[in-house]
Amino acid sequence: LCEMYQMAPYVRTSGVIDKVREIIKKFPQEVMNHPYVEKMKPWITNELVKVGEQMQDYTLFDRKGKKHHLSEFKGKYTLIEFTSRFCGPCMAIKPTLESLYQKHKEKLELIAVSQDLEQFWMEDENQASYHEWNDHERGVNPSAAYGVTAIPTFVLVDPNGKVLNIGTASGGFFESFLKIIPDEELEQFMKEMHNHK
């Protein structure tokens, strides 16, 4: 059962998910209540958000314990980054994201959703001026909803809450982002990343 849940983020086609849902109905309740299974359930039970649909909202917390919602910035573009302090590419792009936010914050909000254990996230001294949030569970529910199987993963939401794009920087995400909010520094960063491949 644990192996099925571990594979769920990577094989989330409707047919596979339906089959797994049928299989897990046959397991005893005490197995389903196991803490590990509880944490992995969202990968099976949460519906994937698709481009063009309304965003799914979740409650998260800043480092002072204040409650926030992914949807609280309607009226602006919102860029959600699923990230980790132990992810090299995430850390490499952080200064660029910082600059991007500073230049465009009148029309763009940036939310970094941590995939780290809360203890490590709280200890992070390299904090950004944009929003860095955690949900005490390593972002399992939002990660499952937005199909995060690698980090950094980015989600771009329009001012009305519609999802415009989901992807990684290397997967062409920022090329589409730049069509909405042009930025020379981000373009240069993407060129440098491409040249290092």
C-alpha positions, 0 to 999 in steps of 0.5 A: 500500500505504501508503495502505491501511495509513493508512486501516486504522484508520478502515475496520476492518470485517471485510470491508474488513480481509479484502480488504486482507489478500488484497491484501497477500499479493500484494506482494513481501516487500521491500515488506512489510519496509519500516519504515513498513509494519512499523509499520502492520501491527498495524492489519491483523493485530491483532484488535479487542478488543470490549466484554465480552471480556478485555482484550489485554495489552501490554508498555510502559515508564515513563520510567525504562525499567521494564517494565510490563503493562496487566494488572498491576492486576487486582483493581482497575478500570483506566482506560486513556487513549490520549493525547498531550501535543500533544492539546488535549482530552487536556491539558484533561482531565489535571487532572480525571484526576489528581484522579479518580485521587487520590480513587479509587486504592484501587479504580482504576488509571489508565494513560496510554498515550502516542501521542507519539514517545518523545523528546517523551514523555520531555521532557514536564514536565507529568507525572502521579502516575498511570501514564504509559507508552510502548512505544517505538513510539507505542503502535501495537499497543495502539492497533490492538487497542483501535481508537483512531482519535482521542484521547483514547480511554479503555478501562475494564477491570473487576477481572477483566480484562473490558473494560467500555467503549471510547470517547471522553469526548465519545462518552459514555464518562464517563457510563458510567464515572460509573455505576461510580465516581461523581465530582462533579468529573468530572460537573462537567467533563463539564457544562462541556465540553457547555456549550462545544459 
